[in-house]
Amino acid sequence: METMLSAQEVADLLKVSLRKFEQMVKAGEAPPHIRLGRLRRWPVEEVSEWMDERLREGAGAPHVREEED
């Protein structure tokens, strides 16, 4: 059986607050989750794939501002 993560665990992995993560979920900007009754859980594999995709797209890369001469 695949390991499942809570919202707090995913937020910790993403290095964001739980509140920010909940905002991401609501906006559709978070990894896909499943419902087990009233609980939401995130499969580790889904979170890992989501993070890899974001890194490939450059969404997680810091934006470096070029200095003017």
N, C-alpha and C positions, 0 to 999 in steps of 0.2 A: 504494500500500500504506500502511496506517495505521501511524503511529509507535507503537512498543511501549516500555514502560518496565520497568525492573527493579524489584525490591522496594526497593532503596536509593533509586532515583529517586522512587518514589511516597512513601516515608517522608520524603524531603527536601521534596517538595511539601506534604505534610501537616504538616511541621515536628514530626515525632516521630522517636524513635530507630528504628533498624532492628529492635531487639528488641521495642519497643512495637508496631511495625507487624506483625511476625510474630505477636504475641499477638492483634492485631486480626483477622488472616487466620484464625487458628486458631479464634477465637470467632465467625467469620462476620460481623464488624463492619467489613470492609474492602471496597473496590470489587471487583467480579467480575474474575477473571483467567482466562487461558487457559494451557494447557500446550503446550509445544513440546518433545516428548521429556521430559527431566527438568527443563527450565526452565519457570518460571512467568513470564508476562509480562502486563502490564496495558496494554490499549489506551488511549491518551491520551484519546480520546473518552469511554470508559467512566469513567475517573477523573474527568474534568471534570464529567460528568453526575452522578456520585455525590456530588461535592463540592457541586454546585449544589443537589441534593436535601437534603443535610444542612443547608445554610445556610437553605433555605426552611423546613425543619422546626424550625429554631432549635437544632439539636444542636451547632452549632459556636459559638453565641453564649455569651459569658461570663455566668455567673449573678451578678447583682448583688443583694447582700443589703440589704434595707431597714433603715435605722437606726431604732431605737426612740427616742421622745422621753422 
